[in-house]
Amino acid sequence: MKSFSVLQAAAAIAICVLPITAASAQTVWTPGMEITGQPVQVTSNGVTDTVMFGPGGQGTITTPGGRVIPASWTAAGGNLCLSANGGQECWPYASPFQAGQPVALTSSCGAATTFVAQGVNPPMKRGAGERG
């Protein structure tokens, strides 16, 4: 009888603990994390450039002719902004890009732009940690 009580107690603990553990390991999206280090095809006005969103907000824009332009980027406040040659253009950015999925956006300059991430980083999982 004692072993039955121990098994019941263990089952009750497992039932109570497992949902908490599963719920505490949530996927967290930080804007820009999925495209950092990944090439993204950006088409605007019929021209497709390849933008590399590097770590630390540094990046490059490679033109169809192979010219590489240094750039910087930010992802904050619901916008993805790209700066190069003294100018800046921003697009609304409310959800992560998916590899191979075109996303049509209108820039702060009014340009219709299509983004296609060639690859994306996996989402980060955040565990409960010490403080839950």
Backbone as a printed PyTorch tensor [residue, N CA C, xyz], in Angstrom:
tensor([[[  0.8130,  -1.1930,   0.0000],
         [  0.0000,   0.0000,   0.0000],
         [  0.8560,   1.2580,   0.0000]],

        [[  1.9670,   1.1940,   0.7360],
         [  2.8470,   2.3530,   0.7890],
         [  3.4070,   2.6850,  -0.5940]],

        [[  3.8130,   1.6640,  -1.3580],
         [  4.3660,   1.9190,  -2.6720],
         [  3.3210,   2.5260,  -3.6100]],

        [[  2.0560,   2.1570,  -3.4370],
         [  0.9950,   2.7420,  -4.2410],
         [  0.8800,   4.2420,  -3.9570]],

        [[  0.9980,   4.6370,  -2.7130],
         [  0.9220,   6.0550,  -2.3450],
         [  2.1020,   6.8250,  -2.9160]],

        [[  3.2730,   6.2090,  -2.9040],
         [  4.4550,   6.8560,  -3.4620],
         [  4.2680,   7.0570,  -4.9680]],

        [[  3.7280,   6.0400,  -5.6530],
         [  3.4820,   6.1640,  -7.0910],
         [  2.4380,   7.2400,  -7.3830]],

        [[  1.3840,   7.2790,  -6.5600],
         [  0.3640,   8.3130,  -6.7530],
         [  0.9670,   9.7000,  -6.5550]],

        [[  1.7970,   9.8590,  -5.5340],
         [  2.4310,  11.1510,  -5.2630],
         [  3.3490,  11.5360,  -6.4230]],

        [[  4.1120,  10.5600,  -6.9310],
         [  5.0210,  10.8300,  -8.0500],
         [  4.2290,  11.2390,  -9.2920]],

        [[  3.1070,  10.5660,  -9.5510],
         [  2.2750,  10.8980, -10.7010],
         [  1.6850,  12.3000, -10.5530]],

        [[  1.2490,  12.6410,  -9.3500],
         [  0.6780,  13.9620,  -9.1150],
         [  1.7280,  15.0440,  -9.3270]],

        [[  2.9530,  14.7970,  -8.8760],
         [  4.0390,  15.7590,  -9.0680],
         [  4.3390,  15.9060, -10.5580]],

        [[  4.4050,  14.7770, -11.2650],
         [  4.6920,  14.8220, -12.7010],
         [  3.6170,  15.5980, -13.4470]],

        [[  2.3600,  15.3950, -13.0820],
         [  1.2690,  16.0960, -13.7540],
         [  1.3430,  17.5870, -13.4870]],

        [[  1.7100,  17.9500, -12.2670],
         [  1.7840,  19.3730, -11.9230],
         [  3.0290,  20.0360, -12.4930]],

        [[  4.1430,  19.3410, -12.5270],
         [  5.4040,  19.9450, -12.9380],
         [  5.5450,  20.0000, -14.4590]],

        [[  5.1480,  18.9740, -15.1670],
         [  5.3590,  18.9260, -16.6100],
         [  4.6940,  20.0770, -17.3580]],

        [[  3.4430,  20.4110, -17.0870],
         [  2.8840,  21.5460, -17.8220],
         [  3.6140,  22.8590, -17.5450]],

        [[  4.0750,  23.0580, -16.3360],
         [  4.8040,  24.2760, -15.9980],
         [  6.1150,  24.3150, -16.7670]],

        [[  6.8120,  23.1980, -16.7960],
         [  8.0850,  23.1310, -17.5100],
         [  7.8750,  23.3840, -18.9960]],

        [[  6.8750,  22.7600, -19.5870],
         [  6.6180,  22.9420, -21.0140],
         [  6.2220,  24.3860, -21.3190]],

        [[  5.4070,  24.9680, -20.4710],
         [  4.9620,  26.3340, -20.7110],
         [  6.0810,  27.3420, -20.5050]],

        [[  7.0400,  27.0250, -19.6520],
         [  8.0820,  27.9930, -19.3480],
         [  9.1570,  28.0570, -20.4280]],

        [[  9.2400,  27.0750, -21.2960],
         [ 10.2090,  27.1030, -22.3950],
         [  9.5080,  27.6700, -23.6250]],

        [[  9.3960,  28.9880, -23.6920],
         [  8.6820,  29.6570, -24.7600],
         [  9.6330,  30.1130, -25.8620]],

        [[  9.1150,  30.1490, -27.0750],
         [  9.8750,  30.7070, -28.1860],
         [  9.7450,  32.2220, -28.1250]],

        [[ 10.8800,  32.8780, -28.1790],
         [ 10.9040,  34.3290, -28.0870],
         [ 11.4360,  34.8940, -29.3950]],

        [[ 10.6870,  35.8220, -30.0060],
         [ 11.1350,  36.4610, -31.2340],
         [ 11.6600,  37.8460, -30.9030]],

        [[ 12.8880,  38.0610, -31.2650],
         [ 13.4910,  39.3780, -31.1940],
         [ 13.6260,  39.8470, -32.6310]],

        [[ 13.0140,  40.9760, -32.9890],
         [ 13.0890,  41.4290, -34.3780],
         [ 14.5220,  41.4510, -34.9120]],

        [[ 14.7040,  40.8510, -36.0610],
         [ 16.0020,  40.7960, -36.7240],
         [ 16.7750,  39.5240, -36.4750]],

        [[ 16.4360,  38.7900, -35.4270],
         [ 17.2320,  37.6080, -35.0930],
         [ 17.1780,  36.5310, -36.1700]],

        [[ 16.0580,  36.4150, -36.8650],
         [ 15.9240,  35.3470, -37.8490],
         [ 16.7050,  35.6300, -39.1280]],

        [[ 17.0120,  36.9040, -39.3960],
         [ 17.7280,  37.2450, -40.6280],
         [ 19.1770,  37.6520, -40.3900]],

        [[ 19.6030,  37.7310, -39.1390],
         [ 20.9950,  38.1010, -38.8560],
         [ 21.9210,  37.0430, -39.4440]],

        [[ 22.8220,  37.4940, -40.2930],
         [ 23.7640,  36.5700, -40.9370],
         [ 23.1870,  35.8390, -42.1350]],

        [[ 21.9880,  36.2190, -42.5450],
         [ 21.3160,  35.5360, -43.6540],
         [ 21.1300,  36.4960, -44.8280]],

        [[ 21.2650,  36.0070, -46.0580],
         [ 20.9940,  36.8640, -47.2200],
         [ 19.4890,  37.0020, -47.4500]],

        [[ 19.0730,  38.1910, -47.8100],
         [ 17.6660,  38.4610, -48.1110],
         [ 17.6070,  39.1560, -49.4710]],

        [[ 16.8070,  38.6170, -50.3790],
         [ 16.5930,  39.2400, -51.6830],
         [ 15.5590,  40.3400, -51.4940]],

        [[ 15.9150,  41.5670, -51.8680],
         [ 15.0310,  42.7180, -51.7110],
         [ 14.7890,  43.3170, -53.0960]],

        [[ 13.5340,  43.2760, -53.5480],
         [ 13.1790,  43.7610, -54.8760],
         [ 12.3370,  45.0200, -54.7630]],

        [[ 12.8010,  46.0670, -55.4220],
         [ 12.0860,  47.3360, -55.4420],
         [ 12.3010,  47.9690, -56.8180]],

        [[ 11.2340,  48.4660, -57.4170],
         [ 11.3030,  49.0850, -58.7510],
         [ 11.9290,  48.1550, -59.7880]],

        [[ 11.6490,  46.8580, -59.6840],
         [ 12.1440,  45.8860, -60.6500],
         [ 13.5950,  45.4750, -60.4820]],

        [[ 14.2820,  45.9780, -59.4690],
         [ 15.6880,  45.6520, -59.2240],
         [ 15.7870,  44.8100, -57.9530]],

        [[ 16.5000,  43.6910, -58.0380],
         [ 16.6760,  42.8190, -56.8860],
         [ 18.1020,  42.9000, -56.3710]],

        [[ 18.2470,  43.4030, -55.1690],
         [ 19.5300,  43.4410, -54.4720],
         [ 19.5430,  42.3270, -53.4370]],

        [[ 20.7380,  41.9360, -53.0280],
         [ 20.8770,  40.9800, -51.9280],
         [ 21.4050,  41.7420, -50.7250]],

        [[ 20.6350,  41.7110, -49.6560],
         [ 21.0200,  42.3930, -48.4290],
         [ 21.4590,  41.3540, -47.4190]],

        [[ 22.6420,  41.5700, -46.8680],
         [ 23.1400,  40.7000, -45.7980],
         [ 23.0080,  41.4890, -44.5060]],

        [[ 22.1660,  40.9950, -43.6100],
         [ 21.9390,  41.6290, -42.3180],
         [ 22.9220,  41.0230, -41.3240]],

        [[ 24.0680,  41.6780, -41.1560],
         [ 25.1080,  41.1590, -40.2910],
         [ 24.8420,  41.4410, -38.8250]],

        [[ 25.6070,  40.7880, -37.9560],
         [ 25.4540,  41.0290, -36.5280],
         [ 25.8690,  42.4460, -36.1520]],

        [[ 25.3070,  42.9380, -35.0680],
         [ 25.6680,  44.2670, -34.5860],
         [ 25.1400,  45.4030, -35.4260]],

        [[ 24.1780,  45.1230, -36.3010],
         [ 23.5900,  46.1790, -37.1080],
         [ 24.3830,  46.5560, -38.3410]],

        [[ 25.4390,  45.7990, -38.6400],
         [ 26.2140,  46.0610, -39.8550],
         [ 25.6790,  45.1830, -40.9780]],

        [[ 25.7810,  45.6590, -42.1940],
         [ 25.2900,  44.8710, -43.3090],
         [ 25.9170,  45.2960, -44.6180]],

        [[ 25.4910,  44.6150, -45.6680],
         [ 25.9320,  44.9640, -47.0160],
         [ 24.7530,  44.8160, -47.9680]],

        [[ 24.8050,  45.6130, -49.0180],
         [ 23.8380,  45.5030, -50.1060],
         [ 24.6460,  45.1580, -51.3500]],

        [[ 24.3180,  44.0400, -51.9760],
         [ 25.0080,  43.6380, -53.1990],
         [ 24.0400,  43.8340, -54.3640]],

        [[ 24.4590,  44.6530, -55.3200],
         [ 23.6180,  44.9670, -56.4710],
         [ 23.6710,  43.8160, -57.4820]],

        [[ 22.7400,  43.8060, -58.4520],
         [ 22.7800,  42.7620, -59.4790],
         [ 24.1060,  42.7410, -60.2400]],

        [[ 24.7670,  43.8840, -60.3500],
         [ 26.0500,  43.9620, -61.0460],
         [ 27.2420,  43.5440, -60.1810]],

        [[ 26.9880,  43.1970, -58.9150],
         [ 28.0560,  42.7300, -58.0380],
         [ 28.6970,  43.8030, -57.1640]],

        [[ 28.2310,  45.0290, -57.2600],
         [ 28.7720,  46.1030, -56.4100],
         [ 28.3000,  45.8800, -54.9730]],

        [[ 29.2290,  45.9570, -54.0140],
         [ 28.9050,  45.7590, -52.6050],
         [ 28.9220,  47.1150, -51.9020]],

        [[ 27.7880,  47.4640, -51.3020],
         [ 27.6320,  48.7500, -50.6280],
         [ 27.5330,  48.5010, -49.1250]],

        [[ 28.4180,  49.1290, -48.3300],
         [ 28.3070,  48.9880, -46.8800],
         [ 26.9920,  49.6020, -46.3880]],

        [[ 26.3840,  48.9740, -45.4080],
         [ 25.1040,  49.4500, -44.8880],
         [ 25.0230,  49.1790, -43.3950]],

        [[ 24.0130,  49.7390, -42.7910],
         [ 23.6940,  49.4160, -41.4020],
         [ 22.1870,  49.2130, -41.3210]],

        [[ 21.7450,  48.5060, -40.2920],
         [ 20.3270,  48.2250, -40.1620],
         [ 19.9080,  48.1780, -38.6950]],

        [[ 18.6250,  48.4290, -38.4860],
         [ 18.0330,  48.3060, -37.1580],
         [ 16.6620,  47.6580, -37.3090]],

        [[ 16.2450,  47.0140, -36.2570],
         [ 14.9120,  46.4220, -36.1980],
         [ 14.3400,  46.7790, -34.8320]],

        [[ 13.5430,  47.8320, -34.8100],
         [ 12.9710,  48.2890, -33.5430],
         [ 11.7160,  49.1140, -33.8200]],

        [[ 10.8640,  49.1820, -32.8190],
         [  9.6670,  50.0110, -32.9410],
         [  8.7360,  49.5950, -34.0500]],

        [[  8.7440,  48.3030, -34.4000],
         [  7.8730,  47.8250, -35.4720],
         [  8.3580,  48.1390, -36.8670]],

        [[  9.6440,  48.5190, -36.9880],
         [ 10.2100,  48.8360, -38.3010],
         [ 11.5430,  48.1460, -38.5180]],

        [[ 11.8110,  47.8000, -39.7600],
         [ 13.1130,  47.3170, -40.1950],
         [ 13.6810,  48.4400, -41.0480]],

        [[ 14.7960,  49.0290, -40.6060],
         [ 15.3780,  50.1670, -41.3130],
         [ 16.7550,  49.8100, -41.8490]],

        [[ 17.0250,  50.2450, -43.0660],
         [ 18.2880,  50.0000, -43.7350],
         [ 18.8660,  51.3530, -44.1410]],

        [[ 20.1200,  51.5850, -43.7700],
         [ 20.7960,  52.8430, -44.0880],
         [ 22.0260,  52.5680, -44.9360]],

        [[ 22.2040,  53.3870, -45.9770],
         [ 23.3800,  53.2770, -46.8480],
         [ 23.5350,  54.5800, -47.6180]],

        [[ 24.7810,  54.9240, -47.9070],
         [ 25.0810,  56.1290, -48.7040],
         [ 24.3780,  57.3860, -48.1830]],

        [[ 24.2430,  57.5100, -46.8680],
         [ 23.6530,  58.7020, -46.2820],
         [ 22.1430,  58.7340, -46.2440]],

        [[ 21.4810,  57.7070, -46.7490],
         [ 20.0110,  57.6610, -46.7360],
         [ 19.5030,  56.5110, -45.8840]],

        [[ 18.2320,  56.5750, -45.5420],
         [ 17.6150,  55.5080, -44.7560],
         [ 16.2220,  55.2210, -45.2930]],

        [[ 15.8710,  53.9390, -45.2960],
         [ 14.5380,  53.5140, -45.7100],
         [ 14.0630,  52.4910, -44.6800]],

        [[ 12.7850,  52.5880, -44.3020],
         [ 12.2290,  51.6890, -43.2850],
         [ 10.9750,  50.9990, -43.8170]],

        [[ 10.7180,  49.7920, -43.3220],
         [  9.5470,  49.0100, -43.6780],
         [  8.8800,  48.5260, -42.4070]],

        [[  7.5600,  48.3680, -42.4170],
         [  6.8920,  47.8080, -41.2390],
         [  7.3740,  46.3730, -41.0090]],

        [[  7.5730,  46.0270, -39.7420],
         [  8.1820,  44.7250, -39.4120],
         [  7.5390,  44.2110, -38.1260]],

        [[  6.4960,  43.4050, -38.2820],
         [  5.7350,  42.9450, -37.1250],
         [  5.8540,  41.4610, -36.8500]],

        [[  6.4610,  40.7140, -37.7630],
         [  6.6060,  39.2700, -37.5500],
         [  7.8560,  38.7780, -38.2790]],

        [[  8.3710,  37.6200, -37.8510],
         [  9.6100,  37.1220, -38.4560],
         [  9.4290,  36.6980, -39.9120]],

        [[ 10.4990,  36.8700, -40.6790],
         [ 10.5140,  36.3830, -42.0540],
         [ 10.6510,  34.8600, -42.0260]],

        [[ 10.1070,  34.2230, -43.0480],
         [ 10.2270,  32.7780, -43.2230],
         [ 11.0390,  32.5350, -44.4980]],

        [[ 11.9380,  31.5700, -44.4560],
         [ 12.7920,  31.2760, -45.6140],
         [ 11.9510,  30.9700, -46.8490]],

        [[ 12.2750,  31.6590, -47.9520],
         [ 11.6180,  31.4080, -49.2270],
         [ 10.2240,  31.9940, -49.3770]],

        [[  9.7040,  32.6520, -48.3500],
         [  8.3560,  33.2170, -48.4040],
         [  8.4090,  34.7150, -48.7130]],

        [[  7.9070,  35.1450, -49.8710],
         [  7.9140,  36.5690, -50.2050],
         [  7.0220,  37.3690, -49.2560]],

        [[  7.5270,  38.5340, -48.8710],
         [  6.7660,  39.4540, -48.0250],
         [  6.7470,  40.8030, -48.7330]],

        [[  5.5450,  41.2620, -49.0930],
         [  5.3900,  42.5510, -49.7810],
         [  5.1590,  43.6450, -48.7410]],

        [[  5.9970,  44.6680, -48.7690],
         [  5.9130,  45.7820, -47.8220],
         [  6.0800,  47.0980, -48.5670]],

        [[  5.5170,  48.1570, -48.0080],
         [  5.7010,  49.4940, -48.5690],
         [  6.6180,  50.2700, -47.6430]],

        [[  7.6620,  50.8510, -48.2060],
         [  8.6750,  51.5400, -47.4050],
         [  8.2230,  52.9330, -46.9830]],

        [[  9.0160,  53.5100, -46.0970],
         [  8.7710,  54.8790, -45.6440],
         [  8.9000,  55.8710, -46.7970]],

        [[  9.5260,  55.4590, -47.8820],
         [  9.6610,  56.3030, -49.0800],
         [  8.5310,  56.0480, -50.0800]],

        [[  7.6030,  55.1600, -49.7160],
         [  6.4780,  54.8450, -50.5920],
         [  6.7630,  53.7990, -51.6430]],

        [[  7.9260,  53.1380, -51.5640],
         [  8.2920,  52.1360, -52.5620],
         [  7.7130,  50.7670, -52.2040]],

        [[  7.0540,  50.1310, -53.1790],
         [  6.5900,  48.7550, -53.0010],
         [  7.8120,  47.8470, -53.0700]],

        [[  8.0180,  47.0590, -52.0270],
         [  9.2260,  46.2440, -51.9090],
         [  8.8370,  44.8210, -51.5260]],

        [[  9.5390,  43.8510, -52.1090],
         [  9.3220,  42.4590, -51.7420],
         [ 10.6020,  41.9050, -51.1400]],

        [[ 10.4850,  41.3320, -49.9610],
         [ 11.5960,  40.6980, -49.2640],
         [ 11.4260,  39.1860, -49.3520]],

        [[ 12.5210,  38.4840, -49.6670],
         [ 12.5190,  37.0240, -49.6310],
         [ 13.7830,  36.5790, -48.9010]],

        [[ 13.6220,  36.1240, -47.6760],
         [ 14.7640,  35.6160, -46.9090],
         [ 15.2090,  34.3050, -47.5360]],

        [[ 16.5020,  34.1980, -47.8270],
         [ 17.0310,  32.9750, -48.4250],
         [ 17.2070,  31.8730, -47.3800]],

        [[ 17.3490,  32.2830, -46.1500],
         [ 17.4660,  31.3630, -45.0230],
         [ 17.1150,  32.1440, -43.7720]],

        [[ 16.7870,  31.4500, -42.7140],
         [ 16.5080,  32.1130, -41.4340],
         [ 17.1380,  31.2990, -40.3100]],

        [[ 17.4300,  31.9920, -39.2330],
         [ 17.9420,  31.3280, -38.0390],
         [ 16.7780,  30.7350, -37.2680]],

        [[ 17.0090,  29.6230, -36.5640],
         [ 15.9260,  29.0300, -35.7810],
         [ 15.5480,  29.9420, -34.6220]],

        [[ 14.2780,  29.8880, -34.2040],
         [ 13.8590,  30.7140, -33.0730],
         [ 14.5730,  30.2860, -31.7930]],

        [[ 14.7770,  31.2510, -30.9180],
         [ 15.4240,  30.9580, -29.6400],
         [ 14.3640,  30.5450, -28.6390]],

        [[ 14.7160,  29.5630, -27.8270],
         [ 13.8220,  29.1350, -26.7550],
         [ 14.3280,  29.7320, -25.4670]],

        [[ 13.4060,  30.2260, -24.6780],
         [ 13.7650,  30.7960, -23.4020],
         [ 13.1780,  29.8890, -22.3380]],

        [[ 14.0350,  29.4000, -21.4500],
         [ 13.5770,  28.5590, -20.3490],
         [ 13.1690,  29.4060, -19.1760]],

        [[ 12.6480,  28.7530, -18.1500],
         [ 12.1660,  29.4480, -16.9640],
         [ 13.3090,  30.0920, -16.2110]],

        [[ 14.4670,  29.4350, -16.1770],
         [ 15.6100,  29.9900, -15.4470],
         [ 15.3620,  30.0240, -13.9570]],

        [[ 16.2060,  30.7490, -13.2720],
         [ 16.1200,  30.8250, -11.8210],
         [ 14.8590,  31.5210, -11.3410]],

        [[ 14.4780,  32.5680, -12.0220],
         [ 13.3800,  33.4010, -11.5270],
         [ 12.0730,  33.1550, -12.2510]],

        [[ 12.0570,  32.1310, -13.1180],
         [ 10.8130,  31.7480, -13.7520],
         [ 10.4300,  32.6280, -14.8520]]])
